[in-house]
Amino acid sequence: MNTVCLTDVEMSEHAVHVEMEPDRMGNHSNYRGVAVFQIGFDEKGHVTGASAISGHPLGISHLMEVVSKWRFKPIIVKGVKKKGCGRLSVKFAMTDNVPSAEVLTKLN
């Protein structure tokens, strides 16, 4: 089965759900930033592989802990669902151990 490689904008449009694991160390962590990942996903939208390209090391760590929960809209080519891949930018923040994460698009 062929994999369709998407542009950064297309990846942000196909992302349905991203989340970040809370900091359970009790450090009252406070940081924010943008992390960039190379993501692969199957024809059902489940992540099959992810690697960090750039970003705050703590942010990357807490995002990667739950990357298996991230979801993407399937890619459909001529009525057939395909696997996908591409770069995804995720804006994240950790405020007093409470995480937030959202896909960075051209609009935000």
KAUR-V373272 format. One record per residue. N is the residue number from 1. PHI is phi in whole degrees, -180 to 180 (* if undefined). OMEGA is omega in whole degrees, -180 to 180 (NA if undefined). BURIAL is 1 if it has 9 or more other ideal C-beta (glycine too) atoms within 8 Angstrom, else 0. Layout:
N;PHI;OMEGA;BURIAL
N;PHI;OMEGA;BURIAL
This chain:
1;*;-178;0
2;-76;176;0
3;-106;178;1
4;-99;178;1
5;-89;-175;0
6;-100;172;1
7;-72;178;0
8;-59;-180;1
9;-66;179;0
10;-63;178;1
11;-61;-179;1
12;-65;178;1
13;-74;-180;0
14;-87;179;1
15;-70;180;1
16;-103;-174;0
17;-150;168;0
18;-131;177;1
19;-148;-178;1
20;-131;179;1
21;-72;177;1
22;-67;176;1
23;-82;-177;1
24;-94;-178;0
25;-81;179;0
26;74;-177;0
27;-88;-174;0
28;51;-178;0
29;-65;177;1
30;-140;176;0
31;-159;179;1
32;-152;178;1
33;167;177;1
34;-128;175;1
35;-115;179;1
36;-114;-178;1
37;-124;166;1
38;-99;-173;1
39;-122;169;1
40;-120;177;1
41;-141;-176;1
42;-87;-176;0
43;-67;176;1
44;-98;179;0
45;91;179;1
46;-89;-180;0
47;-66;178;1
48;-109;179;0
49;-169;179;0
50;-152;173;1
51;-141;-179;0
52;-83;177;1
53;-100;180;0
54;-159;178;0
55;136;179;1
56;-64;-177;1
57;-55;179;0
58;-68;177;1
59;-62;179;1
60;-60;-180;1
61;-58;-178;0
62;-74;175;1
63;-74;-178;1
64;-66;180;1
65;-61;-177;0
66;-123;-178;1
67;-60;178;1
68;-66;179;0
69;-91;179;0
70;-67;-179;1
71;-133;-180;1
72;-131;174;1
73;-70;179;0
74;-65;174;1
75;-93;-180;1
76;-119;178;0
77;-121;-179;0
78;53;176;0
79;79;-178;0
80;-114;177;0
81;-72;-178;0
82;-125;171;1
83;-74;180;1
84;-134;176;1
85;-154;177;1
86;162;179;1
87;-94;180;1
88;-130;177;1
89;-100;-178;1
90;-121;175;1
91;-85;-176;1
92;-134;174;1
93;-150;173;1
94;-125;-179;1
95;-124;-176;0
96;49;177;0
97;73;179;1
98;-100;-175;0
99;-90;167;1
100;-144;-180;1
101;-149;176;1
102;-149;179;1
103;-72;179;1
104;-85;178;1
105;-115;179;0
106;-62;-176;0
107;-79;-180;0
108;-115;NA;0
